[in-house]
Amino acid sequence: MLQSTSAPVAARYEIRFRSLFKEGRALSFPCDREGHVDLANANERLRSNYLFARAMLGREYAMPIVLERDLH
């Protein structure tokens, strides 16, 4: 679920890492329906934040969930 892919990102989905300590705080990233984030085409800030969230699983962030984005 936490792999990168070089396929185009399906903007209909996002992977969300919820904070374990601050309710309402989370990091979210565009992904495909399986939760793959396109790191190859991501900008440096997105890539850095995504890798940080993954590194902090269980310490700062809960296991991520994949959600369909509300495009309205």
C-alpha positions as CSV (number, residue, x, y, z in Angstrom):
1,M,0.0,0.0,0.0
2,L,2.9,2.4,0.6
3,Q,4.7,2.0,-2.6
4,S,5.6,4.6,-5.3
5,T,4.6,4.2,-8.8
6,S,5.4,5.9,-12.1
7,A,1.8,5.6,-13.3
8,P,-0.2,8.9,-13.5
9,V,-1.8,9.8,-10.2
10,A,-5.5,9.3,-10.0
11,A,-6.5,12.6,-8.4
12,R,-9.8,11.0,-7.3
13,Y,-8.1,9.4,-4.3
14,E,-5.9,10.5,-1.4
15,I,-3.9,8.7,1.2
16,R,-4.4,10.2,4.6
17,F,-2.1,9.9,7.7
18,R,-4.0,10.9,10.8
19,S,-2.1,12.4,13.7
20,L,-2.1,10.1,16.8
21,F,-1.9,13.1,19.2
22,K,-3.6,16.1,17.5
23,E,-7.2,15.5,16.6
24,G,-8.1,16.9,13.2
25,R,-4.5,17.1,12.1
26,A,-3.4,14.9,9.2
27,L,-1.2,14.7,6.1
28,S,-2.9,13.8,2.8
29,F,-1.4,13.0,-0.6
30,P,-2.9,12.3,-4.0
31,C,-2.7,8.6,-4.9
32,D,-4.4,5.9,-6.9
33,R,-7.1,3.7,-5.5
34,E,-4.6,1.2,-4.0
35,G,-2.8,4.0,-2.1
36,H,0.3,4.3,-4.4
37,V,1.7,7.8,-4.4
38,D,3.6,8.9,-7.6
39,L,6.9,9.9,-6.0
40,A,8.7,10.0,-9.3
41,N,6.6,13.0,-10.5
42,A,6.0,14.6,-7.1
43,N,7.6,17.9,-6.1
44,E,10.2,17.9,-3.4
45,R,7.9,19.2,-0.7
46,L,5.3,16.5,-1.3
47,R,7.9,13.8,-1.5
48,S,9.6,14.9,1.7
49,N,6.3,15.2,3.6
50,Y,5.1,11.8,2.4
51,L,8.4,10.1,3.4
52,F,8.2,11.8,6.8
53,A,4.7,10.6,7.4
54,R,5.7,7.0,6.5
55,A,8.8,7.2,8.8
56,M,6.6,8.4,11.7
57,L,4.0,5.7,11.5
58,G,3.1,4.6,15.0
59,R,5.0,7.5,16.5
60,E,3.2,10.5,15.2
61,Y,0.8,9.2,12.6
62,A,-1.7,6.3,12.4
63,M,-1.7,3.8,9.6
64,P,-2.9,5.6,6.5
65,I,-6.3,5.1,4.9
66,V,-7.2,5.7,1.2
67,L,-10.2,7.9,0.7
68,E,-12.1,9.0,-2.4
69,R,-11.7,12.7,-2.8
70,D,-14.8,14.9,-2.8
71,L,-14.4,16.8,-6.0
72,H,-17.4,19.1,-5.5
